[in-house]
Amino acid sequence: MSTQPKQAVVRRAEERDVPGLVECSAGLFAEDGGTRDPGGTNVNWPREHGAERFRQNLEVPERLLLVAEAGDQIVASLTGVLSGPSPMKPITTATLVSMYVKPEYRRGQIGSRLVAAFLAWAKEQQAARVDVTAYASNPDAIKFYERHGFATKSVILEAQL
């Protein structure tokens, strides 16, 4: 008998979701930065500082915290932020800062629903652009974001010292 994950509801995060946000953030840090940038990412940051940061960000109008909830657990999250306009960059940009879907819930359109909610929020905030950063060594993430209209704008080159 196979167990199919319950359908998830995507919604704005609330105070009660902070432990789930921390869990998703810890999963992202371990899976993405921890494997793709060893030594350059503090994989303990979410558990050490995440709860405080998420609580603060719940109150910031320029921040978006979304969760996907299945049953009584948070199975995915997305964080976004607005920046600008400024004299140097006279447009408002919405940045998809981070997104994580627990492995057993992937391929179920949860990520697409989170991105759609992020894009709707960005439009409501009158952002002229949206952007996201993905590791070059994560082709699945790059393909995912390309399917949602994101295109490569720049490349960051790095060398170890």
Contacts in CASP RR format, 6 or more apart in sequence:
PFRMAT RR
TARGET T0000
AUTHOR 0000-0000-0000
METHOD contacts of the structure
MODEL  1
MSTQPKQAVVRRAEERDVPGLVECSAGLFAEDGGTRDPGGTNVNWPREHG
AERFRQNLEVPERLLLVAEAGDQIVASLTGVLSGPSPMKPITTATLVSMY
VKPEYRRGQIGSRLVAAFLAWAKEQQAARVDVTAYASNPDAIKFYERHGF
ATKSVILEAQL
5 70 0 8 1.000
5 75 0 8 1.000
5 104 0 8 1.000
5 105 0 8 1.000
6 70 0 8 1.000
6 71 0 8 1.000
7 70 0 8 1.000
8 68 0 8 1.000
8 69 0 8 1.000
8 70 0 8 1.000
8 75 0 8 1.000
8 76 0 8 1.000
8 105 0 8 1.000
8 110 0 8 1.000
8 113 0 8 1.000
9 68 0 8 1.000
9 69 0 8 1.000
9 70 0 8 1.000
10 66 0 8 1.000
10 67 0 8 1.000
10 68 0 8 1.000
10 76 0 8 1.000
10 110 0 8 1.000
10 113 0 8 1.000
10 114 0 8 1.000
10 117 0 8 1.000
11 66 0 8 1.000
11 67 0 8 1.000
11 69 0 8 1.000
12 64 0 8 1.000
12 65 0 8 1.000
12 66 0 8 1.000
12 67 0 8 1.000
13 21 0 8 1.000
13 54 0 8 1.000
13 58 0 8 1.000
13 65 0 8 1.000
13 66 0 8 1.000
13 67 0 8 1.000
13 77 0 8 1.000
14 58 0 8 1.000
15 55 0 8 1.000
15 58 0 8 1.000
17 65 0 8 1.000
17 67 0 8 1.000
17 69 0 8 1.000
17 74 0 8 1.000
18 51 0 8 1.000
18 54 0 8 1.000
18 55 0 8 1.000
18 58 0 8 1.000
19 51 0 8 1.000
19 74 0 8 1.000
20 67 0 8 1.000
20 73 0 8 1.000
20 74 0 8 1.000
20 77 0 8 1.000
21 50 0 8 1.000
21 54 0 8 1.000
21 65 0 8 1.000
21 67 0 8 1.000
21 74 0 8 1.000
21 77 0 8 1.000
22 46 0 8 1.000
22 47 0 8 1.000
22 50 0 8 1.000
22 51 0 8 1.000
22 54 0 8 1.000
23 74 0 8 1.000
24 67 0 8 1.000
24 74 0 8 1.000
24 76 0 8 1.000
24 77 0 8 1.000
24 100 0 8 1.000
24 102 0 8 1.000
25 46 0 8 1.000
25 50 0 8 1.000
25 54 0 8 1.000
25 77 0 8 1.000
25 98 0 8 1.000
25 100 0 8 1.000
26 43 0 8 1.000
26 46 0 8 1.000
26 47 0 8 1.000
27 46 0 8 1.000
27 100 0 8 1.000
28 46 0 8 1.000
28 98 0 8 1.000
28 99 0 8 1.000
28 100 0 8 1.000
29 41 0 8 1.000
29 42 0 8 1.000
29 43 0 8 1.000
29 45 0 8 1.000
29 46 0 8 1.000
30 43 0 8 1.000
31 100 0 8 1.000
32 135 0 8 1.000
32 138 0 8 1.000
32 141 0 8 1.000
33 40 0 8 1.000
33 41 0 8 1.000
33 43 0 8 1.000
33 135 0 8 1.000
34 41 0 8 1.000
34 43 0 8 1.000
36 135 0 8 1.000
36 137 0 8 1.000
36 138 0 8 1.000
37 135 0 8 1.000
42 48 0 8 1.000
54 65 0 8 1.000
57 63 0 8 1.000
57 65 0 8 1.000
57 79 0 8 1.000
58 65 0 8 1.000
62 81 0 8 1.000
62 82 0 8 1.000
62 83 0 8 1.000
62 125 0 8 1.000
63 79 0 8 1.000
63 80 0 8 1.000
63 81 0 8 1.000
63 82 0 8 1.000
64 78 0 8 1.000
64 79 0 8 1.000
64 80 0 8 1.000
64 81 0 8 1.000
64 94 0 8 1.000
64 118 0 8 1.000
64 121 0 8 1.000
65 77 0 8 1.000
65 78 0 8 1.000
65 79 0 8 1.000
65 80 0 8 1.000
66 77 0 8 1.000
66 78 0 8 1.000
66 79 0 8 1.000
66 114 0 8 1.000
66 117 0 8 1.000
66 118 0 8 1.000
67 74 0 8 1.000
67 76 0 8 1.000
67 77 0 8 1.000
68 74 0 8 1.000
68 75 0 8 1.000
68 76 0 8 1.000
68 77 0 8 1.000
68 101 0 8 1.000
68 105 0 8 1.000
68 110 0 8 1.000
68 111 0 8 1.000
68 113 0 8 1.000
68 114 0 8 1.000
69 75 0 8 1.000
70 105 0 8 1.000
75 101 0 8 1.000
75 102 0 8 1.000
75 104 0 8 1.000
75 105 0 8 1.000
75 110 0 8 1.000
76 99 0 8 1.000
76 100 0 8 1.000
76 101 0 8 1.000
76 102 0 8 1.000
76 105 0 8 1.000
76 110 0 8 1.000
76 111 0 8 1.000
76 114 0 8 1.000
77 98 0 8 1.000
77 99 0 8 1.000
77 100 0 8 1.000
77 114 0 8 1.000
78 96 0 8 1.000
78 98 0 8 1.000
78 99 0 8 1.000
78 111 0 8 1.000
78 114 0 8 1.000
78 115 0 8 1.000
78 117 0 8 1.000
78 118 0 8 1.000
79 96 0 8 1.000
79 97 0 8 1.000
79 98 0 8 1.000
79 99 0 8 1.000
80 94 0 8 1.000
80 95 0 8 1.000
80 96 0 8 1.000
80 97 0 8 1.000
80 98 0 8 1.000
80 118 0 8 1.000
80 121 0 8 1.000
81 94 0 8 1.000
81 95 0 8 1.000
81 97 0 8 1.000
82 92 0 8 1.000
82 93 0 8 1.000
82 94 0 8 1.000
82 95 0 8 1.000
82 122 0 8 1.000
82 125 0 8 1.000
82 127 0 8 1.000
83 92 0 8 1.000
83 93 0 8 1.000
83 95 0 8 1.000
84 91 0 8 1.000
84 92 0 8 1.000
84 93 0 8 1.000
85 91 0 8 1.000
85 92 0 8 1.000
91 127 0 8 1.000
91 128 0 8 1.000
91 129 0 8 1.000
92 125 0 8 1.000
92 126 0 8 1.000
92 127 0 8 1.000
92 128 0 8 1.000
92 129 0 8 1.000
93 127 0 8 1.000
93 128 0 8 1.000
93 129 0 8 1.000
93 130 0 8 1.000
93 131 0 8 1.000
94 118 0 8 1.000
94 121 0 8 1.000
94 122 0 8 1.000
94 125 0 8 1.000
94 127 0 8 1.000
94 129 0 8 1.000
94 130 0 8 1.000
94 131 0 8 1.000
95 130 0 8 1.000
95 131 0 8 1.000
95 132 0 8 1.000
96 115 0 8 1.000
96 118 0 8 1.000
96 130 0 8 1.000
96 131 0 8 1.000
96 132 0 8 1.000
99 111 0 8 1.000
99 114 0 8 1.000
99 115 0 8 1.000
101 110 0 8 1.000
101 111 0 8 1.000
101 114 0 8 1.000
111 144 0 8 1.000
112 148 0 8 1.000
115 145 0 8 1.000
115 148 0 8 1.000
118 130 0 8 1.000
119 130 0 8 1.000
119 148 0 8 1.000
122 130 0 8 1.000
130 150 0 8 1.000
131 150 0 8 1.000
131 153 0 8 1.000
132 145 0 8 1.000
132 150 0 8 1.000
134 141 0 8 1.000
134 142 0 8 1.000
134 145 0 8 1.000
135 141 0 8 1.000
136 142 0 8 1.000
136 155 0 8 1.000
END
